[in-house]
Amino acid sequence: MPTAAAVRLQVEAGLAHRIPAALTLRPRIVRPVAPTGIESVDELLDGGLPLGAISELTGPACSGRTSLTLSFLARITREDRVCAWIDVSDALDPVCAAATGVDLARLLWVRCGVQPVSEHSASTFALPQKCLIPPLAIKGLHGGGFGPHPRSEAKGVSAAVGHLLHPQDTAGRCAEPPRRAPAIQEVFAPSAQLAPENQSVRRTASARPWSRMEQALRSADLLLQAGGFSAIVLDMAGIAPECATRIPMATWFRYRAAAERTQASLLLLTQSPCAKSSAELLLRFAAGKPRADEATVFTGIEHRVDVERRRFAETPMHVVPFRKPPQRETCASWRSQATGTGAR
């Protein structure tokens, strides 16, 4: 009678042309990682951030999300690889990025909401240059020689002051208080039950934050599908959480599949988690604390990060020990130093 191992080999050999290793458990996918440049964080993450996956970095302002991301991009651009930064709120400072070590020649900066300079706008910008030339002095009666009467020189003062106000206040007099436009309230009713005028109000109220988000999402989709980028940063740190959570889950699932195919690291900077199960790594940053090295000089910030979720974490053996095994540390801290401070 053949043994179980022999039967297993016969079944796998018969199905090898259709299903390779049909009765063998598939090994867990262990993705390669790239170091971030911060030793404590790299030790916590077993080498760095995963490649070909979505890593979500959440936390409040001044928590270290941007500092960690710039350090990660500095390591990548140092290896002559190309990265992209999709800036939804137009908050990236190239000077700080260059000071961190990022090669700006290998960084594509996508600024959402910034209008390009057209020929018409370039001509309008060139007009004020003529105003820089001082006009010729015209002598009036009070200056001597010729010119109109001084009373006629003050006829257009009220109209000129009126143009300084808002367009809706030009019809009023200068002594009247400026009129305030009524605030437009957003309507959250279903679109099928809305009247045409209400639909226009809803579109106008939510055009500013969501138009930037749509431009950022389309840019991220194009960059992921095109390939060639080792790391893509989608910076939504300046967007309110209620606007970021409106992104459908199908978008993040599509980004996850595209990042796995092109082996690009997609870093998502947000205030609260929004990618859910599509993110392989979720890091939550705490509010930074100022360092107290000196009493009167700001020397830097102390950051702290916690690993809230990791999909492919190493697990111990399936043998249950009598004693509780040592727990793995899930937090790390590091310090950032301000420019111009340090040992004297």
C-alpha positions in Angstrom: 0.0 0.0 0.0 1.6 3.3 -1.0 2.2 5.8 1.7 0.6 9.3 1.9 3.8 10.9 0.7 3.9 8.7 -2.4 0.3 9.5 -3.2 1.0 13.1 -2.8 3.9 13.1 -5.2 1.8 11.1 -7.8 -1.0 13.7 -7.6 1.3 16.7 -7.9 3.2 15.0 -10.8 -0.1 14.4 -12.6 -1.3 18.0 -12.2 2.1 19.6 -12.7 1.2 20.8 -16.2 -2.0 22.6 -14.9 -1.4 23.4 -11.2 2.2 23.3 -10.0 2.6 22.1 -6.4 -1.1 21.5 -6.0 -0.9 20.0 -2.5 1.9 22.1 -1.3 1.3 25.3 0.7 2.4 28.4 -1.1 5.1 30.3 0.7 4.2 33.7 2.1 5.3 36.6 -0.1 8.1 38.4 1.6 8.7 41.7 -0.3 12.0 43.4 -0.6 12.5 46.5 1.5 14.4 49.7 1.1 16.0 51.5 4.1 14.6 54.9 5.2 17.9 56.2 6.5 16.7 56.3 10.1 18.3 53.5 12.0 15.6 53.1 14.7 12.8 52.9 12.1 14.8 50.5 9.9 15.4 48.2 12.8 11.7 48.3 13.7 10.6 47.5 10.1 13.2 44.8 9.5 15.1 46.8 7.0 12.8 49.6 5.8 9.7 50.2 3.8 8.4 47.5 1.5 8.8 47.7 -2.3 5.9 47.2 -4.7 3.3 47.9 -2.0 1.4 50.8 -0.4 2.8 52.2 2.9 0.4 54.6 4.7 1.9 57.2 7.0 -0.7 58.9 9.2 -0.5 61.5 11.9 -0.9 65.2 12.7 1.2 68.1 11.5 4.9 68.2 12.6 4.8 64.5 13.5 7.7 63.4 11.2 5.8 62.0 8.2 7.5 64.4 5.7 10.9 64.0 7.4 10.8 60.2 7.1 9.6 60.4 3.5 12.3 62.8 2.4 15.0 60.6 4.1 13.6 57.6 2.2 13.6 59.5 -1.1 17.2 60.8 -0.5 18.4 57.1 -0.3 16.6 56.2 -3.5 17.7 59.2 -5.5 21.3 58.7 -4.3 21.2 55.4 -6.2 20.3 57.2 -9.5 16.7 56.2 -9.4 13.7 58.4 -10.2 10.9 59.3 -7.7 7.7 61.4 -7.9 6.0 63.6 -5.3 2.3 64.3 -5.9 1.6 67.4 -3.8 -2.1 67.9 -3.3 -1.9 71.0 -1.1 1.2 72.4 -2.8 3.1 72.3 0.6 6.5 70.7 -0.4 9.5 72.9 0.1 12.2 72.1 -2.4 14.9 73.8 -0.3 14.2 71.5 2.7 14.1 68.5 0.3 17.5 69.4 -1.1 18.9 70.0 2.4 17.8 66.5 3.4 19.7 65.0 0.5 17.1 64.5 -2.2 18.4 64.9 -5.8 15.8 67.3 -7.2 17.0 66.4 -10.8 15.5 62.9 -10.2 12.3 64.0 -8.5 9.1 64.7 -10.4 7.1 67.3 -8.5 3.4 67.3 -9.4 1.7 70.4 -7.9 -2.0 70.1 -7.8 -4.2 73.2 -8.2 -1.5 75.4 -9.7 -2.6 77.0 -12.9 0.0 77.0 -15.7 1.2 80.4 -17.1 -0.4 80.9 -20.6 0.4 83.5 -23.2 -2.5 85.7 -22.0 -1.4 85.5 -18.4 2.2 86.2 -19.4 1.1 89.3 -21.2 -0.9 90.5 -18.2 2.1 89.9 -16.0 4.3 92.0 -18.3 2.0 95.0 -18.1 3.0 96.1 -14.5 6.6 96.4 -15.6 5.6 99.6 -17.5 4.2 100.9 -14.2 7.6 100.7 -12.7 8.8 103.6 -14.8 8.0 106.9 -12.9 5.6 109.1 -14.8 6.5 112.6 -15.8 5.7 115.3 -13.3 2.8 117.5 -14.4 2.8 121.0 -13.0 -0.6 122.3 -11.9 -1.7 125.6 -10.5 -0.3 124.7 -7.2 2.9 123.6 -8.9 3.2 126.7 -11.1 2.6 127.3 -14.8 -0.4 125.5 -16.2 -3.0 122.7 -15.6 -6.5 122.3 -14.4 -8.0 123.8 -11.3 -7.3 121.9 -8.0 -11.0 121.3 -7.4 -11.2 119.3 -10.7 -8.4 117.0 -9.6 -10.5 115.5 -6.8 -13.5 114.5 -8.9 -12.5 110.9 -9.5 -11.5 110.1 -5.9 -14.8 108.5 -4.9 -14.9 106.3 -8.0 -11.2 105.3 -7.5 -11.8 104.3 -3.8 -14.9 102.4 -4.9 -12.9 100.2 -7.2 -10.7 99.1 -4.2 -13.7 97.4 -2.6 -15.2 94.1 -3.8 -17.0 94.1 -7.1 -20.4 93.7 -5.4 -19.8 96.9 -3.3 -18.9 99.2 -6.2 -22.5 100.4 -6.5 -22.5 101.6 -2.9 -21.1 104.8 -1.5 -17.7 104.9 0.2 -19.1 105.7 3.6 -21.4 102.6 3.6 -20.0 99.4 5.2 -19.0 96.6 2.7 -21.7 94.1 2.0 -20.9 90.4 2.7 -21.8 87.7 0.2 -24.1 85.0 1.6 -22.2 81.8 2.5 -22.9 78.9 0.2 -24.0 75.8 2.1 -23.2 72.3 0.7 -26.2 70.1 0.1 -25.8 66.4 1.0 -29.1 65.1 -0.5 -28.9 62.4 -3.3 -28.2 63.8 -6.7 -31.3 62.2 -8.2 -33.6 64.3 -5.9 -31.8 67.5 -6.3 -33.0 70.3 -8.5 -30.6 71.7 -11.2 -29.9 74.8 -9.1 -29.1 72.8 -6.0 -26.8 70.6 -8.0 -24.8 73.6 -9.1 -24.6 74.8 -5.5 -23.3 71.4 -4.4 -20.7 71.4 -7.2 -19.6 74.9 -6.4 -19.2 74.2 -2.7 -17.1 71.1 -3.1 -15.1 72.1 -6.2 -12.0 73.3 -4.4 -11.0 70.3 -2.2 -12.3 67.6 -4.5 -10.8 69.1 -7.7 -7.3 68.8 -6.2 -8.0 65.3 -5.1 -9.2 64.3 -8.6 -6.1 65.8 -10.2 -3.9 64.0 -7.6 -5.6 60.6 -8.1 -5.4 60.8 -11.9 -1.7 61.8 -11.7 -1.0 58.8 -9.4 -2.8 56.5 -11.7 -0.8 57.6 -14.7 2.5 57.4 -12.9 1.8 53.9 -11.6 0.6 52.6 -14.9 3.5 54.1 -16.8 6.2 52.6 -14.6 9.8 53.7 -14.2 9.4 55.3 -10.8 11.0 53.6 -7.7 8.9 55.6 -5.3 5.7 57.7 -5.6 4.6 59.9 -2.7 0.9 60.9 -2.6 0.9 63.8 -0.1 -2.6 64.3 1.2 -1.5 65.6 4.7 -3.2 69.0 4.1 -6.5 67.5 3.1 -9.3 67.1 5.8 -10.0 63.4 6.7 -13.6 63.7 5.6 -12.5 64.6 2.1 -9.8 61.9 2.0 -12.2 59.1 3.1 -14.5 59.9 0.0 -12.0 58.1 -2.2 -13.5 54.7 -3.2 -11.8 51.5 -2.1 -11.5 50.3 -5.7 -9.0 53.1 -6.3 -6.7 51.9 -3.6 -7.0 48.3 -4.8 -6.1 49.4 -8.3 -3.1 51.3 -7.0 -2.0 48.2 -5.0 -2.1 46.0 -8.1 -0.2 48.6 -10.2 2.5 49.1 -7.5 3.0 45.3 -7.3 3.4 45.0 -11.0 5.8 47.9 -11.4 7.6 47.3 -8.1 7.1 50.9 -7.0 6.7 52.0 -3.4 3.6 54.1 -3.0 3.8 56.3 0.2 0.5 57.7 1.3 0.7 60.7 3.7 -2.6 61.4 5.4 -4.1 62.6 8.7 -6.1 59.4 9.2 -6.0 55.9 7.6 -8.0 55.7 4.3 -6.5 52.9 2.2 -7.7 50.2 4.7 -6.7 46.7 3.6 -5.0 47.8 0.4 -2.1 49.2 2.5 0.5 46.6 3.4 2.1 48.8 6.1 0.4 51.4 8.4 2.5 53.7 10.5 0.9 56.1 12.9 3.0 59.1 14.0 2.5 60.9 17.3 2.7 64.6 17.6 6.3 65.8 17.8 7.7 67.1 21.1 10.3 69.9 21.1 13.7 69.0 22.4 14.8 70.6 25.6 18.5 70.7 25.0 18.8 74.4 25.5 16.5 76.8 27.4 16.1 79.6 24.8 17.0 78.0 21.5 14.9 75.6 19.5 17.2 72.6 18.7 14.8 70.1 17.1 11.9 67.8 17.6 11.6 64.3 19.0 9.4 62.0 16.9 7.6 58.7 17.7 6.1 56.2 15.3 4.0 53.1 16.0 3.4 50.1 13.6 -0.3 49.8 13.7 -0.7 47.1 10.9 1.8 45.0 8.9 0.5 42.4 6.5 3.5 40.1 6.1 5.0 40.1 9.6 7.2 37.3 10.7 5.4 34.9 13.0 7.0 32.4 15.4 6.6 28.7 15.2 3.2 27.0 15.6 4.4 25.3 18.8 2.6 26.8 21.8 5.2 27.3 24.6 4.4 27.0 28.3 5.8 30.5 28.9 4.7 33.6 27.2 7.2 34.5 24.4 8.7 38.0 24.4 6.5 40.5 22.5 7.9 42.3 19.5 8.4 46.1 19.9 6.1 48.1 17.7 7.3 51.7 18.3 10.4 53.6 17.5 11.6 57.2 18.2 14.2 59.5 16.6 15.3 63.1 16.9 15.5 65.7 14.2 17.9 68.6 14.6 17.3 72.2 13.6 19.6 73.9 11.2 22.3 75.9 12.9 22.2 74.0 16.2 24.4 71.3 17.6 27.8 71.0 19.3 29.8 74.2 19.4 
